[in-house]
Amino acid sequence: MLSRTADNLYWLARYIERTENVARLLDVGLRMGNLAIEAGGDTTEWHSTIVAAGCETTFYAKYQKPSAQAVINHLTRDPSNPSSIMSCLETARRNARADRTGITTDMWEAVNKAWIESRALSDRDFALENVRHFLEWVKEHSMRFSGAAGGTMLRNDAYWFIRLGMAVERADSTARILDVKYHVLLPGHERVGGTRDYYQWTSILRSVSAQRAYHWVYRDRLKPWLVADLLILRPEMPRSLAACFNDIARHLDLLANAYGSRGECHRVAGQIHSRLRYAKIEEIFQQGLHEFLTEFIEQNTVLGREISKHYLI
């Protein structure tokens, strides 16, 4: 496969996955923002959402304060933000068109239909009181693309690059969503383990569609270290870091066997994969969850660069 084709497929998958991930991150912000309003105190929820999305520089270059509507606009449709949902959708469609024959008809229709429908959206769809419907629409179209890829593609290198892109992007997102909680400062009168803390962790579980999975696995009341365990170390949880790196390691191995070479990306992926396989949540909390997640995001970024160097340039 030409590196240009591999690059288009890999980034097509990443940008489609990113639309869903930004939608999920915004969902966390909306839920925590509503909780802050009900509590009647100051909030850092919208600032934390911008920081966790990695859009702090672009946001504060344009806005002075992280109000709800400003954050929503920046993360959903601001053309100056390449990671906004509308920007990602535009880029994904461009990548899909560049290699139209490399994807199936169902995949193309999923991307193209989402793009066409997005052209009909109005300011009202992005208003604070209506944006949840837009976020659900985004998640629905992302899952439609993922389902089309899984159900219609041949299991060859094109499929492996698609799945690799999805897994790298999803791992980054899960770490960022978890880290939102650690950018949020509880009010002075609240305690860790208190009511507000409980609902913030519940919001994170709901944002990744994992609330039912949590109770199925642990059969216990909500505990922060168990939420972190589910989303970091449990391989049966599809959005966990462990599950993402199971996919990354497998598809990198398939590509290495098909092309007859390995590179730094395989070493970095193996290192992260091993750490997640043998880590204990107690050790992660001793290190500091925020510190662990920050280091993971940096390592995942390095992995993305090494994948590009080895396969996509």
N, C-alpha and C positions, 0 to 999 in steps of 0.2 A: 504494500500500500504506500502511496506517496505520502510524505510527511505533511504536505499541505492538506490532503484529505483527512488524515488522522487528526490534524489540528482542528479542522472544522467540526468533525464529529465529537471530539473531546470537549470543545468549548460550547458546542450546541447543547450537549448534555449538562455542562456546568451552568450555563446561563438559564436553562429551563429550571434546573434544580434551585438556582439562586432565587428565581421569582417566588417559588414556594417558600423558601427559607426566610426571605425578607418578609413575606406575608405572615409567617409564623412568629417572627420576631416582633412585628408590629402588634400581633395579637397579644403577646405578652405585655407589651407596653400599654395597650388599651385596658387590659384586665387590671394591671397594677395601678394605672392612672385612675381608674374608677374607684379602686380601693382607697387610694390616697385622698380622693375627693370626699368619700364617705367618712374617712377618719378626720377630715377637717384640718389637716396639717399641710406643711410644705412638702413638695415632692421632688425627687430626683429621678423619677421613673423615665421621663422623656429624654433627659440627658443620658441616662444609662442605656437607653435603646439606641441612641445615636452612636455612643462609644462602642457598644457591643456589635453594631453593624459595621464598624470600621469606617464610618463616614463623618467622623468628627471634624476633619480638616475642611472638607467641602461644605459641611453644614454651617460651621461658624464663619466661613468666609462670606456667607450670604445672610445669615440670621444672627441676631444678638442673643436671643433667648430661645430655649428649647420648648416652645409651647406645643401643645398637642397637634394643632393644625399645621404648624410649620414642619414638625417632624414627619407627619403623615405626607405632606406634599413632597418633602425632600426624598423620602424613601419609596414613594409610589410613582411619582411622575415628573420629577425635576430633571430636565434634559441635561443639566450641568453635572448631575450625579450618575456616573456610568453604572452604578450598582442599584439604581432605582428600578422598580419593577417594570415600568414601561420601557426604560432603556435596555434592560436585560432581554425583554421580549423582542424588541426591535433587533438586537444583536443576534439573538438565537435564530430568528427567521432569516436573517442575512446569511448566517452559517448554513442553515438548512438549504437555502436556495443555491448556495455555492456548491453543495454536493448533493443535489436532489436525487441522483441515482444511487447514492450510498445509503439512503434510508428508505424505508418502506412507504407505501402510499398512506397507510394509516398514521404513521409518524408525521409525515408532511402535513396531512390534513389537520392533525392535532395542533401543530404549531401555527399553521396558516389560519385556521379558524379562530384561534385565540387572538392572533394579530388583527384580523378583520374586525372581530367583536370589540377589541380595544379601541379601534378608531371611532366607535360610536359612543364612547363614554363621555360624560359631561362633567362639569365642575361639581354638580350635585353628587355624583357617584363617589367623589373623593372627600366629601364633607365629613366631619367627625361623626355625625349621627348616622351616616350611611355607609361608612367605609368598610364595616364588617362584611357587608354583602360582596363588596369588591374583593376582599381578602379570601372569602370562600370561593369566589369565582376563579381566582388565581390558583388556589390549591387544587381545585377540580381539574383545571386544564393541565396543570403539571402532572397530576396523577394519570390523566388520560394519555399523555405522552409516554410516561414511564410504562404504563400498561401496554401501549402499542409496541414499544420497543421490546418488552419481555415476551409479548405474544406473537410477534410477527417477524422478528429479525433472525437470520441465520446465526448460529453460534460460531462466528468467525472473528477476525481481528476488528472489523467494524463494530460489532457488538461489544467486544471487549473494551474498546476505547470509549464507547458510550457509557458502559457501566463503570468504568474507571473514573470518568469525569463526574458522574453522579455521586460516587462514593466519596471522592475527595471533597467535593463541595458540601455534601451532607455532613461529613465529619466536622468541617469548619463551622457549619451552622449550629450543630448540636452543642459544640463547645461554647459558642457565642451566646446561645440562648441560656445555657446554664450560668454563664458568667454575668448575665444581666442581674441576677440575684445578688451578685457580689459587688455590683456598682451601686446598688440601692442601699441607702443608709436608713436604718430603722429610726423612727423618732426617739428622742431621749427617754420618753416614758414607756416605750415598748421594750420587750425583752426577746432575745432569741428563743424560739419555741413558743412565743406568744401567738395571739390570734392573727395579727397582721402577718407575722412570719409564716404561719401556717397557710394563709391564703395566697401569699406570694409563691410558695412552693407548689400549691395546687394549680396556680395559673401557669407555671412552667410545665407541669404534667399535661394540662389540657392543651397547651399550645402545640405540643408534639404528639397529641392523640394517644397519650400513654397512661391516662388515669385508671382505666380499667385494667390495663396490663400490670400496673403497679400493684393493685389489690389482688390480682390473680397470682402474681409471683410471690408476694410477701405476706399476704393475708394478715396485714397489720395496719394500725393507724399510720398516718403519714409522718415519716421521720426524714429530716433532711439528708442524712447520710445514706438512707435507702433510696431516695430519689436520685442522688448522685450515683450510687451503685448501679441503678437500673440504666441510667443514661450514659454511663462511662464503661462499665465492665461486663454487662450482661449481653452475651452474643446473640441471645434469642430475641432481643429488642431491636427491631430493624433500624432505628435511628441512633442506636448507641454507638459510641466511638469504637468499641470492640467489634461490633457487627460491620461497621464501615471498613475497618482495617482487615477484617476477614475477606471482604470483597476486593479491597485494593490489592492485598497480597496474592489472592487467587488470580486475578486478572493480569497482574504484572507477571506472574509465573507463566500464564498461558501465552502472553506476548513474548516473553523471553524464550520459551520453547519454540514458538513459531518462527521467530526471527534469528534465533541462534546466538543471542548476545545478552549480556546483563550489564547494568551500569550503576551509577551512584544512586539512582532512584530506587533500585531494588534493595540496596543496603539500607537506605534511610527508612523505606517502608518496613523492612524486616525488623529494624531496630524498634520502631514505634509499635509494630504489631506485637513483638515479644514483650515489651513493657506492659502493654495493655493485657496480654494474656496472663501474666504472672503478678500483676499489681493487686494490692489489697486496698479496699476503700479506707481502712483505718490509716494506712500509710499515706494515702493521698491527703486525708484531712490533717494529718500531722504536718505534712509539708505545707499545707495551705491549699484549699481548693482553687482559689483565684490564681495562685502562683502556678499550680499544676495546669490549669486551663490556658493561661497565658503562654506557658512554655509549649503546650501542645499545639496551639494555634500557630506559633512561630515555626515549629517543626513541620506542621502540615503545609505551611507556605513554602518552606524549603523543599519539601517533597514535590509540590506542584512545579516549582522551578526546575527541579532535576528531571521530572517527567518530560517537560518541554525540551530540555537540552538533549535528552536521549532519543526521543521519538518524534518531536513535533517541529524541530527546526531543520 
